[in-house]
Amino acid sequence: MTLRAVDIIQRKRDGAELGVDEIRFFIDGYASGAVPDYQAAALAMAVFFRGMTAAEIGALCESMMRTGEVLDLSDLPGPKVDKHSTGGVGDKTSLILAPLAAACGVYVPMISGRGLGHTGGTLDKLESIPGFQVRLSLSEFRRVLRSTGLGLIGQTPEIAPADRKLYALRDVTSTVESLPLIAASIMSKKMAEGLDALVLDVKVGDGAFLTKYEDSKALAQTMVSIGRGMGKKVAALLTGMDQPLGRTVGNALEVVESIETLKGRGPRDLESLSLELTAWMLSLAGASPSLEAARGQAREALRSGAGLRKLQEVIEAQGGDPRVCDDTGLLPRARETVELRADADGRVTAIRCRAVGHAGMLLGAGRETLDSRIDPAVGIVLSKKVGDLVVQGEPLLTVHVDDRGRLDDALAILREAVAIGPEAPPAVPLVREVIA
Ligand code: URA
């Protein structure tokens, strides 16, 4: 029987399970232009409401991956491993763990994304380093990877082009927050990287994409099973995004904090999550006999400065100014800073992550729409974290600003975002659960 896009949309609309051939037909057609945007939007909305079975999600992922190139990195003499985060606020672990893992002898071919809405993106952070190129061709990417052990680029037109198109369409048709679509989208890119192993950092809490714990957990389980179904070693860590990670939010500010962390002077939460994710990468890739041994290796790469040197190497290899690792004053800096002070004594009981990310976006650290321009220098530096003691009049945070246009709106959001009460909330571990 001849397949038609309209029948496939109708079947999904009515709750049927689509076959592999139907999904492949639809996605190939979308990539080639034979299936127009309006039909893809209709299917995305049908999936949003009807969901997909594990078999359908696997087929969707594989079909999107196969519309592009699947890297073959088997010529590199070592395991290939990456980490992917579902996105958060102040989440700069990629800048720390990729060099740490590479310093421990694995290859890290990292293809990252940009920030959108309240979340930040690795590419935007890297581009705040003067000269750093995230748009490498696949052959340049291979060259950097071979010479330094890691490469940090954006999704090229050759990688999962159907996902690239569909993601942009979902963004404007309110179909982003769909578990099957998120899982297939993320994994279609990651499985094209030619990896042996993948660690997923699935965020939970107020700053996460899917805010309900059970939804994040189901997303993690789905992505782990897609990856395993494709013969890869995959584990997911569910980690807290209830307050920003570390103390900085904003591109250049986050690069400074990452460099400080690689010098052993980072905030505890950021350092410990970066080390734990590195350890999982090493252990899944088989570069360590056990997770405990991998933790030791990761700590040693940090202590010895090997991770920092790797970061410096990759910055140079990708056209950036490697001197930023010695002198962070070379990174863009905002024209002025404004402090937000506590209006009461007590303990910080919450720093609402989504609101902080939103304030950062208003300052210019993030995008409101896909083509908004980022200001690399602006952002927020937290002086206090949840549980800290505060005295009235003490600074809670500092805003780094270039354009005062939306400063008042950002400050109003930030004032609401930080809650002060009589008692510190119970401490919760950053890693809530591991699916391995
Ligand atoms: N990141 C992706 O790559 N795709 C999604 O759908 C959501 C987050």
Boltz pocket constraint, residues with backbone or C-beta under 6 A from the ligand:
constraints:
  - pocket:
      binder: B
      contacts: [[A, 86], [A, 113], [A, 167], [A, 176], [A, 181], [A, 182], [A, 183], [A, 185], [A, 186]]
      max_distance: 6.0
